Amino acid sequence: MRRSLRRRCGVALERLGVFYGRRMANVGMCFDRSLPAAFVVEVAETLEAAGVDQLWVIEDCFYTAGISLAATALARTERLTVGLGILPAVARNPAITAMELATLADLAPGRLLAGIGHGVQGWMHQMGARPASPLTALDEVITVVRRLLHGESVTFDGRYVTMRDVALDAPPDRVPPVLAGVRGPKSLSLAGRVADGVVLAEGAGPTYVRQAVDAAGSPDPFRVSVFTALGIHDDGATARRIMAPFVCGMLDDGGPAVLAHPHIDEILERHRERGVEGIADMPAAWWIELGAIGTFDDAVRHAEALVDAGAEDVAFFPGPTVESAREDLHHVTRLAAALR
């Protein structure tokens, strides 16, 4: 009798998103920009069959496009949530962006997450779309897109966005969250004011997740979706050695996520003095802040730490080839089961 009651209570807590004191996460996989477009069908169907929650399609210039990948993945599945990670704000007119998002939301109600960000400024310059103030451009685009999705008739006179009496003919019944794909403190503060949440890219550990929520002003509700690097091997040291060049690249980039690491001074010294070798043999505990890297249990601990810090969605980034992505699909399905 007691065992039956305990089981029923556990099920009830799980349905509420809590299990033995830990908030549940939505687990997903990213579709790397280098993967062939047709492969998205296999990935989406495999994730759905395994009960994984999400697929995030990556839009980077000048690779595969996010809207068409998302439409394909949604059309080939019935339950899977698909996230757009992320649409460059100035690459499309915001009225067209809203039309695209509304169409996807109507095709698959409740299964779309819409990420919009600054876009890599070098790429924006290449195609003649680099704004003098990326922050202002993102503010205006997200504001207008959200208003249109919520069924408003929009007249707007901004620095980068201008429209007159624009309204969607069929705004979605279930409006998708519009998340800002940003990383710096000013952009995070903006996200807290105008977006429904944020998408944080690879390198975001639990310390940075907390800092990002604080920088956004800790609004409630506020969705935090995190992309994280995936590198699993039966031998944790081997996994860390394989992923060390990736970490060195993040250190060279100097983004705020990696710089938030509690041991960043020691890490930078190792990188400066010994390069990849100095990173590869860092203490295993330090890697929890860098990605799902090490053994399977290390990857679970990393994801749990992200959730404890405030992440609602955790999406794992696979290897860049079809062969490596198929292997990582297996890891993601195991992780999704372990994190339920």
C-alpha positions in Angstrom: 0.0 0.0 0.0 2.7 2.5 0.9 4.7 1.5 -2.2 1.7 2.1 -4.4 1.0 5.5 -2.8 4.6 6.5 -3.2 4.5 5.5 -6.9 1.3 7.5 -7.4 2.8 10.5 -5.7 5.9 10.3 -7.9 3.8 10.2 -11.0 1.9 13.3 -9.9 5.1 15.2 -9.1 6.5 14.2 -12.5 3.5 15.6 -14.2 4.0 18.8 -12.4 7.6 19.0 -13.7 9.2 18.1 -10.4 10.8 14.8 -9.3 12.4 14.4 -5.9 13.1 18.1 -5.6 14.6 18.6 -9.1 12.7 20.6 -11.8 12.3 18.6 -15.0 14.1 19.7 -18.2 13.0 19.5 -21.8 15.8 17.6 -23.5 16.7 18.1 -27.2 19.3 17.9 -29.9 20.6 20.6 -32.2 20.8 20.1 -35.9 24.3 21.2 -36.8 24.5 23.7 -39.7 27.0 21.5 -41.6 24.6 18.5 -41.8 22.8 17.9 -45.1 19.2 19.2 -45.1 17.6 15.9 -45.9 19.1 14.4 -42.8 16.7 16.4 -40.7 14.0 13.9 -41.4 15.9 11.0 -39.9 16.9 13.1 -36.9 13.4 14.3 -36.2 11.8 10.9 -36.6 14.4 9.2 -34.4 14.1 11.8 -31.6 10.3 11.5 -31.7 10.4 7.7 -31.7 12.7 7.8 -28.7 10.5 10.2 -26.7 13.0 13.1 -26.8 11.3 16.4 -26.4 12.9 18.8 -28.8 14.9 19.4 -32.0 16.6 22.8 -32.5 17.5 23.7 -36.1 20.4 26.0 -36.5 20.3 28.9 -39.0 23.8 30.2 -39.8 24.7 32.2 -42.9 25.2 30.7 -45.4 24.2 27.2 -44.6 20.8 25.5 -44.3 17.8 27.8 -43.5 15.9 27.5 -40.3 12.3 28.0 -41.5 12.4 25.2 -44.1 14.2 22.8 -41.8 11.6 23.5 -39.0 8.7 23.0 -41.4 10.1 19.7 -42.5 10.7 18.4 -39.0 7.3 19.5 -37.8 5.6 17.9 -40.8 7.3 14.5 -40.2 6.5 14.3 -36.5 3.4 14.6 -34.3 4.8 15.4 -30.8 8.3 16.8 -31.2 8.8 20.5 -30.4 11.0 22.3 -32.9 13.1 25.3 -32.0 14.6 27.9 -34.4 18.1 28.7 -33.3 18.3 31.4 -34.3 16.9 33.7 -36.9 19.0 36.8 -37.6 16.8 39.8 -36.8 17.6 41.8 -39.9 17.8 39.0 -42.4 14.0 39.2 -43.0 11.4 41.9 -42.7 9.8 41.4 -39.3 6.3 41.2 -40.9 7.6 38.2 -43.0 9.2 36.7 -40.0 5.9 36.9 -38.1 4.1 35.4 -41.1 6.5 32.4 -41.2 6.2 31.8 -37.5 2.4 32.1 -37.5 2.3 29.6 -40.3 4.5 27.1 -38.5 2.6 27.6 -35.3 -0.7 26.8 -37.1 0.7 23.8 -38.8 2.0 22.4 -35.4 0.2 24.1 -32.5 2.2 24.3 -29.3 5.3 22.7 -30.9 7.3 25.8 -32.0 10.0 27.8 -30.2 11.1 30.9 -32.1 14.7 32.2 -31.5 15.7 35.6 -32.9 19.1 37.2 -32.4 21.5 39.8 -33.7 23.1 37.4 -36.2 26.9 37.3 -36.6 27.8 40.9 -37.6 30.4 39.8 -40.1 27.8 37.8 -42.0 25.3 40.7 -41.8 27.9 43.0 -43.3 28.6 40.5 -46.1 25.0 40.7 -47.2 24.6 44.4 -46.7 22.3 44.1 -43.7 24.5 45.1 -40.8 22.8 47.7 -38.6 24.7 50.5 -36.9 23.0 49.5 -33.7 22.3 45.8 -33.5 20.7 46.3 -30.1 18.1 48.7 -31.4 17.4 46.5 -34.4 16.8 43.5 -32.2 14.6 45.5 -29.9 12.4 46.7 -32.7 12.2 43.4 -34.5 11.3 41.3 -31.5 8.8 43.9 -30.3 7.0 44.0 -33.7 7.1 40.2 -34.3 5.5 39.5 -30.9 2.8 42.2 -31.4 1.9 40.7 -34.8 1.8 37.1 -33.4 -0.5 38.3 -30.7 -3.0 39.6 -33.3 -2.3 43.3 -33.1 -2.5 45.7 -36.0 0.9 47.3 -35.9 2.0 50.8 -37.0 5.6 51.3 -36.1 8.2 54.0 -36.8 11.5 52.9 -35.6 15.1 53.3 -36.6 15.2 50.0 -38.5 11.5 48.9 -38.6 8.7 50.8 -40.3 5.2 49.6 -41.0 1.7 50.9 -41.4 -1.4 49.1 -40.2 0.1 45.6 -40.6 -1.8 42.7 -39.1 -1.7 39.0 -39.7 -4.8 37.6 -41.4 -4.6 34.5 -39.2 -2.5 35.0 -36.0 -1.9 31.7 -34.3 -4.2 30.4 -31.6 -1.2 29.3 -29.6 1.5 32.0 -29.9 5.0 30.5 -29.8 7.5 31.9 -27.3 9.8 34.4 -29.0 13.3 34.0 -27.4 16.2 36.3 -27.9 19.4 34.5 -28.9 21.9 36.8 -27.1 24.8 36.7 -24.7 26.1 40.1 -23.6 24.7 42.0 -20.6 23.0 44.7 -22.6 21.4 42.2 -24.9 20.3 40.1 -22.0 18.8 43.1 -20.3 16.9 43.8 -23.5 15.7 40.2 -23.7 14.2 40.6 -20.2 12.2 43.6 -21.4 10.9 42.5 -24.8 11.3 38.7 -25.3 9.7 35.6 -23.7 13.1 34.2 -22.8 16.6 33.6 -24.1 18.6 31.1 -26.1 22.1 30.7 -24.7 24.7 29.1 -27.0 27.4 26.5 -26.3 29.7 27.3 -23.4 26.9 28.3 -21.1 27.4 26.6 -17.8 25.3 26.8 -14.7 27.2 29.9 -13.5 26.5 31.8 -16.7 22.9 30.7 -16.8 22.3 32.3 -13.4 24.2 35.4 -14.5 22.1 35.6 -17.7 18.8 35.4 -15.8 20.1 38.1 -13.4 21.1 40.3 -16.3 17.7 39.9 -17.8 16.2 41.2 -14.6 14.8 37.8 -13.5 11.4 38.3 -15.1 8.7 35.7 -14.4 7.8 33.9 -16.6 11.1 33.8 -18.6 12.2 30.7 -20.6 15.8 29.8 -20.7 16.9 27.5 -23.5 20.6 26.3 -23.5 22.6 24.7 -26.3 25.5 22.7 -24.9 28.4 20.8 -26.5 28.2 17.0 -26.4 31.3 14.8 -26.1 30.8 11.4 -24.5 33.2 8.5 -24.2 33.5 5.6 -21.8 36.8 7.1 -20.7 36.2 10.6 -19.5 39.8 11.7 -20.0 39.5 10.6 -23.7 36.3 12.7 -24.2 37.9 15.7 -22.6 41.0 15.4 -24.8 38.8 15.2 -27.9 36.8 18.3 -26.9 39.8 20.3 -25.7 40.3 22.1 -29.1 36.6 23.1 -29.0 37.2 24.7 -25.6 40.3 26.5 -26.8 38.2 28.0 -29.6 35.7 29.3 -27.0 38.6 30.8 -25.0 40.0 32.5 -28.1 36.6 33.9 -28.8 36.4 35.3 -25.3 32.6 35.2 -25.1 30.9 36.0 -21.8 29.7 32.4 -21.2 33.1 30.8 -21.0 34.5 33.9 -19.1 31.9 33.3 -16.4 33.6 30.0 -15.4 34.5 30.0 -11.7 38.0 29.0 -12.6 38.5 31.1 -15.6 41.8 32.7 -14.5 43.4 29.3 -14.0 41.9 28.1 -17.3 43.3 31.0 -19.2 46.7 30.5 -17.7 46.7 26.9 -18.7 45.6 27.8 -22.2 48.3 30.5 -22.5 51.1 28.3 -21.2 50.2 24.9 -22.6 47.5 25.3 -25.2 45.3 22.3 -25.9 47.3 20.0 -23.5 46.7 22.4 -20.6 42.9 22.4 -21.3 42.7 18.6 -21.9 44.1 17.7 -18.4 42.0 20.2 -16.4 40.3 18.8 -13.3 37.2 16.8 -14.4 35.0 18.9 -12.1 35.8 22.1 -14.1 34.3 20.6 -17.3 30.8 20.6 -15.7 30.7 24.3 -16.5 31.8 23.8 -20.1 29.5 21.1 -21.6 28.2 17.6 -21.5 31.8 16.3 -21.9 33.3 13.2 -20.3 31.5 10.0 -19.4 27.7 9.6 -19.7 27.3 10.3 -16.0 29.4 13.5 -16.4 26.9 14.6 -19.1 24.0 13.9 -16.9 25.5 16.0 -14.1 26.2 18.9 -16.5 22.5 18.9 -17.6 21.2 18.6 -14.1 23.4 21.6 -13.1 21.9 23.6 -16.0 18.4 22.8 -14.9 19.1 23.6 -11.3 20.5 27.0 -12.5 17.3 27.8 -14.3 17.4 26.2 -17.8 14.0 24.9 -19.0 15.4 23.5 -22.2 18.7 21.7 -22.7 19.7 20.9 -26.3 22.9 18.9 -27.0 25.1 19.8 -30.0 26.2 16.7 -31.9 29.2 16.2 -34.1 29.3 17.9 -37.5 29.1 14.8 -39.7 26.2 12.5 -40.4 28.2 9.6 -38.8 29.0 11.5 -35.6 25.5 12.9 -35.4 24.0 9.4 -35.6 26.2 8.3 -32.7 25.2 11.3 -30.7 21.5 10.7 -31.4 22.0 7.5 -29.4 23.6 9.5 -26.5 20.8 12.1 -26.6 18.1 9.5 -26.3 19.9 8.0 -23.3 20.3 11.4 -21.7 16.6 12.2 -22.3 15.6 9.0 -20.5 18.1 9.6 -17.6 16.9 13.2 -17.1 13.2 12.4 -16.8 
